């Protein structure tokens, strides 16, 4: 192996690992968005103080999440996350145990246990 081959191999290695990292980040963000939708939907159904927020829920939540430093959670995005969650309930079947623990409420989805 000469120096140019070393540079080429390291460059190729970097590109392959960077592509895998990008896929992992995209998958993580997809699951995050679905789970955010699940939490909002569960709050709308069963939240103890949901009546206090009513139609202001998405606006108030977006403001608080912005204050907390949570990115990509403006009011419009929150609606999209709930829509995403509602349209793709089958995603729950792809979740690893560590992600399943993040699903709100108790009960089951298509026979899959949900835990708080």
N, C-alpha and C positions, 0 to 999 in steps of 0.2 A: 504494500500500500504506500502510495506517495502522499504528499501534503494535500494536493488537490482532491484526491480521493477521500481523505479524512474530512476536508471541508464539505465535500459533497455528501458524505454519509451523515455528518452531523446536521447539515441543512435539511436533508430528507427526514431524518429522525425528528427534528424540530417540527417540520410541517405535519408529519403524521400524528405526533402527540398533540399539537395545537388543534388539529381537526377533531381529534377525540375529545379534547377538553371542551371545545365549542359545542359538540353534540351533547356532552354531559350537562353543560350549562343550559342549553336549550331545553333539554328534558326536565331539568330541575325547575326552570321557570314555568314550563307548561304545567307541571304538577303543582307548583306554588299557586298559580292562577286558578286552577281547578279547585284546590283546597280553600282558597280565599272565597270563591263562589259558594262552596259548601258551607262554610262558616256563616256567611251572610244569609244564605237561604235558611239555615237552621235557626239563626237569630230571628228572622222574620216569622218563622213558624212558632218558635217556642221560647224566645227570649223573655226573661222576666220583666224587663222594662221596655219591651218593643213598642208598646202603645205610647210611650213617652216621646218616641222619635217619629213614628208615623211616616209621613211622606218626606220628612227631612233626613231620614236615615242615611241615605247615600251621600248627601251633602255634608252632614255632620261627621260621618265616618271618614270621608275623604279628607276633611280638614284635620281631624285628629291623627290620621295616619301620616299626613304630610308633616305635622308637628313632630311625630315620632321618628321621622326620617325613613319611612317605608316608601320606596320608589314605585312609580307607575300605578298609583292608586287614586287617581282623580275620580270624580264622580262618574264620568263616562266609562272609565276603565272598570270600575266596580260593577256597573251594570253588565258590562261585557263578561266579567268573570262569572257572574251569576248565570248568564245566558249560556256560557261555555259549560258550566257545571250541569245545567239542566239538559243541554243537548247531548252530552256525552257521559251519561251515568256509568257506562261500561268501563270507563277509566279506572274505576275502583278495583276491577279485576286485575289490573296491571300493577297495582301498588305493592311495594315491598312491605313487610311488617312494620318497618320504621315509619313509613308514610301512612300506613293504615291507622297507626296510633294518633295521627294528627287530624283524623276525621272527627267532626263534632258529633255529639249525642250518642245515644245507645240505640240498639235495635239491629236490623239487618238490611243489607242491600242484596237482593238476589242470593240469599243464603250466606252471605259473607258477614261475619260479625263486625259490628261497628262498636268502637269503644270511645270513651271520652278521653 
